[in-house]
Amino acid sequence: MIKITVPATSANLGIGYDTLGMAVSLYAHVTMDRASELTITGCPEEFRNADNMVYQSFLYALETWGEKPFPVSIHIETEVPVARGLGSSSTLVVAGIMGAAALTNHTVTREELVALATSLEGHPDNVAPAILGAAVCSFTPTGELPRCLRYDVSPRLRFITIIPPYEVHTADARKVVPTEVPLNTAVWQMGRIAGLTRGLETGDTALIAAANDDRLQEPYRRALIPDYDAIRKACLAGGAKTLWISGSGSTLMAVTDDTIVAKFLQVRLREQFPECATHILTCDTEGAQIEYL
């Protein structure tokens, strides 16, 4: 029996549309073992079938490696909310692939994990940090495997995460983003991506705030989150330096380097937005882990 632990992720990080992602300290835990028939427990009843994302990723990996499929028992316990912009699907995809490798004694590198998971997810921005930990900038050269640049994130930083009780579907979020942008918008983004990654590395919240001024997606996606303006105002008034939409939403993530500020802000947010879940998170530096039970 094996247990795979995969961190949640925040993609885009405001300025890095489809390129940046960061692993954070919420986790999905998936236990797997060979069995006489497929059984899935722990998750809601609607996901306890052969269409389960962990199982489908497991089958995909076996097929890729030329292995015959076999029945397994899967138990899923996750802190990562579904369809809220925290990479819930990526955690399950990564767990399924790692489970397939472990149960067939197949040695797999993190680079191969990223490539397989990207082929299922479509983009490496969530799966890469889930596998590698820390912050990751990803791109895929034509005809090649994804390239991933890993950036350590200052341990001083705290990410106050506000999760509204409603979903923003990725397909809907992509529809509102323009498919073409002016040259000056592209130039605006490029320097700020470098600034944001440097700010995360050094813990320079002033630099992070200055760089986090997106013109590609957040001006359009914020309209899909009814609480965006009110939460942003509360976070900045409460001492956070900046805020971004996590993934395609609806989760919002504010940044500070002061633990006391983070705790007071969490209290304020819980009072003002009691329907939202709030967490004070750090950057996960380990990425996906596996242990034998």
C-alpha positions in Angstrom: 0.0 0.0 0.0 1.2 3.5 -0.9 0.3 7.0 0.1 0.8 10.0 -2.2 0.6 13.5 -0.8 0.3 16.4 -3.4 0.1 20.1 -2.6 -2.5 22.5 -3.9 -1.3 25.1 -6.3 -2.0 28.8 -7.2 -1.6 29.3 -10.9 -0.9 32.6 -12.8 0.2 34.4 -9.6 -1.6 37.5 -11.1 0.9 38.5 -13.7 2.0 35.1 -15.1 -1.0 33.9 -17.1 -0.6 30.2 -18.0 3.1 30.3 -17.1 3.6 30.8 -13.3 2.4 28.6 -10.5 3.2 28.0 -6.8 2.7 25.1 -4.5 0.9 26.0 -1.3 0.3 24.2 2.1 -3.0 22.6 1.4 -2.8 18.9 0.5 -4.5 16.0 -1.2 -3.7 12.6 0.3 -4.3 9.5 -1.9 -3.8 5.9 -0.6 -3.6 3.1 -3.3 -3.1 -0.6 -3.3 -3.7 -3.5 -5.6 -7.1 -5.1 -5.2 -9.5 -7.7 -6.6 -11.8 -5.0 -7.9 -11.9 -1.3 -8.3 -13.0 0.5 -5.1 -12.8 4.2 -4.4 -13.6 5.7 -1.0 -13.2 9.0 0.8 -14.4 11.3 -2.0 -18.1 12.2 -2.7 -20.3 9.4 -4.0 -20.4 10.9 -7.5 -16.7 10.4 -8.0 -16.5 6.8 -6.8 -16.5 5.2 -10.2 -14.2 4.4 -13.1 -14.3 8.1 -14.3 -12.5 9.1 -11.1 -9.6 11.4 -12.1 -7.1 9.5 -9.9 -8.1 6.2 -11.6 -8.1 7.6 -15.1 -4.6 9.1 -14.6 -3.5 5.8 -13.2 -4.8 4.0 -16.4 -3.2 6.6 -18.6 0.2 6.1 -17.1 0.0 2.3 -17.4 -0.9 2.6 -21.0 2.0 5.0 -21.7 4.4 2.5 -20.1 2.9 -0.5 -21.9 1.6 -2.0 -18.6 -1.6 -4.0 -18.4 -4.3 -2.4 -16.3 -5.3 -4.0 -13.0 -7.9 -3.2 -10.3 -6.9 -1.0 -7.3 -8.4 0.4 -4.1 -8.2 4.2 -3.9 -8.9 6.3 -0.8 -8.9 10.1 -1.3 -8.7 12.6 1.5 -8.2 16.2 0.3 -8.1 19.7 1.8 -8.2 21.2 -1.7 -11.6 22.5 -2.7 -12.9 21.4 -6.1 -13.1 24.0 -8.9 -11.9 27.0 -6.8 -8.6 27.7 -8.6 -6.3 25.8 -6.3 -5.3 23.0 -8.6 -7.6 20.2 -7.3 -7.6 18.3 -10.5 -3.8 18.5 -10.8 -3.4 17.0 -7.3 -5.4 14.0 -8.4 -3.7 13.6 -11.8 -0.3 13.6 -10.2 -1.4 11.1 -7.5 -2.7 8.7 -10.1 0.5 8.8 -12.2 2.7 8.3 -9.1 0.5 5.5 -7.9 0.8 3.7 -11.2 4.6 4.0 -11.0 4.8 2.8 -7.5 2.5 -0.2 -7.9 4.4 -1.4 -11.0 7.9 -0.6 -9.7 8.3 1.8 -12.6 11.0 4.4 -11.9 9.8 7.9 -12.9 11.6 11.2 -12.7 10.0 14.4 -11.8 10.5 15.6 -15.3 8.6 12.6 -16.7 5.9 13.2 -14.1 5.5 16.8 -15.3 5.3 15.7 -19.0 2.7 13.0 -18.3 0.6 15.2 -16.1 0.8 18.1 -18.6 -0.4 15.8 -21.4 -3.5 15.1 -19.3 -4.1 18.7 -17.9 -3.1 20.6 -21.0 -0.9 23.1 -19.2 2.0 22.7 -16.9 1.3 25.8 -14.7 -0.5 23.8 -12.0 1.0 20.3 -12.3 4.7 21.5 -12.4 4.6 23.2 -8.9 2.5 20.4 -7.5 5.3 18.0 -8.5 8.4 20.2 -8.0 7.2 22.4 -5.1 8.0 26.1 -4.7 7.2 28.5 -7.5 7.6 27.3 -11.1 7.7 29.1 -14.5 6.8 26.7 -17.2 6.8 26.7 -21.0 6.7 24.0 -23.7 9.0 24.5 -26.7 7.4 23.3 -30.0 7.8 19.5 -30.2 9.6 19.2 -26.9 8.8 18.4 -23.3 7.8 21.2 -20.8 10.6 23.2 -19.5 10.3 24.2 -15.8 12.2 26.9 -14.0 11.9 26.5 -10.2 12.2 29.4 -7.9 12.5 29.1 -4.1 10.0 31.3 -2.3 10.9 33.3 0.9 9.7 31.5 4.0 8.7 34.9 5.4 5.8 35.2 3.0 2.3 34.3 4.1 -0.5 33.8 1.6 -4.0 34.6 3.0 -6.3 32.5 0.9 -10.0 33.4 0.6 -12.3 30.8 -0.9 -15.8 31.9 -1.8 -18.6 29.3 -1.7 -19.1 29.3 -5.5 -17.2 28.0 -8.5 -15.7 29.8 -11.5 -15.4 27.2 -14.2 -12.1 27.3 -16.1 -13.9 27.2 -19.5 -16.0 30.2 -18.5 -12.9 32.1 -17.3 -11.0 31.4 -20.5 -13.9 32.7 -22.6 -13.6 36.2 -21.1 -9.9 36.6 -21.7 -9.0 38.2 -25.1 -7.1 35.9 -27.5 -5.1 38.8 -28.9 -3.5 41.7 -27.1 -1.6 44.9 -28.1 2.2 44.9 -28.2 2.3 47.4 -25.3 0.3 45.0 -23.1 2.7 42.1 -23.9 5.7 44.3 -23.0 3.9 45.4 -19.8 3.6 41.8 -18.7 7.1 40.6 -19.4 9.1 42.8 -17.0 6.6 42.3 -14.3 6.9 38.5 -14.5 10.6 38.8 -13.7 9.8 41.3 -10.9 7.2 39.0 -9.3 9.5 35.9 -9.4 12.3 37.9 -7.9 10.1 39.4 -5.2 8.9 35.9 -4.2 12.5 34.7 -4.0 13.6 37.5 -1.8 10.4 38.1 0.2 10.3 41.7 -1.1 6.6 42.4 -0.8 7.0 46.0 -2.2 8.4 44.4 -5.4 5.7 41.8 -5.5 3.0 44.4 -5.2 4.6 46.7 -7.9 4.9 43.7 -10.3 1.5 42.3 -9.6 -0.4 44.5 -12.0 -1.9 42.2 -14.6 -3.5 43.3 -17.9 -4.0 40.0 -19.6 -6.6 38.1 -17.6 -7.5 39.5 -14.1 -9.3 42.7 -15.4 -11.7 40.4 -17.2 -12.0 37.5 -14.7 -12.6 39.7 -11.7 -16.2 40.2 -13.0 -16.8 36.5 -12.6 -16.2 36.8 -8.8 -18.9 38.9 -7.2 -16.9 39.4 -4.0 -13.7 40.4 -5.7 -13.8 44.2 -5.1 -14.9 43.9 -1.5 -12.4 41.3 -0.6 -9.6 43.1 -2.3 -10.5 46.3 -0.4 -10.6 44.5 2.9 -7.3 42.7 2.3 -5.4 45.9 1.4 -7.0 47.9 4.3 -6.0 45.0 6.6 -2.3 45.2 5.8 -1.9 42.8 2.8 0.5 44.2 0.1 -1.3 42.8 -2.9 -3.9 40.2 -4.0 -4.4 38.0 -7.0 -7.0 35.6 -8.4 -5.7 32.0 -7.8 -5.9 30.1 -11.1 -9.2 31.0 -12.8 -10.9 31.6 -9.4 -13.0 31.9 -7.4 -10.2 31.8 -4.8 -8.3 35.0 -4.0 -4.9 35.1 -2.5 -3.4 38.1 -0.6 0.3 38.4 0.4 2.1 39.7 3.5 5.5 39.1 5.1 4.1 39.6 8.6 2.5 36.7 10.5 0.7 38.9 12.9 -0.8 41.0 10.1 -1.9 37.7 8.4 -3.7 36.5 11.6 -5.5 39.8 12.2 -6.5 39.9 8.5 -7.9 36.4 8.7 -10.1 37.4 11.7 -11.3 40.5 9.8 -12.1 38.4 6.7 -14.0 35.8 8.7 -16.1 38.6 10.2 -16.8 40.4 6.9 -17.2 37.3 4.7 -18.4 34.4 7.0 -19.5 32.4 4.0 -15.9 32.2 2.7 -13.2 29.8 3.9 -9.9 31.4 4.8 -6.5 30.0 5.3 -3.0 31.3 6.1 -0.7 29.3 3.8 2.9 29.1 3.1 4.7 28.0 0.0 5.2 24.2 -0.1 8.8 23.5 -1.0 8.8 19.7 -1.3 6.2 19.0 -4.0 4.5 15.6 -4.4 5.7 12.9 -1.9 5.1 9.2 -1.7 5.5 6.7 1.1 5.0 3.0 1.5 2.7 1.9 4.3 
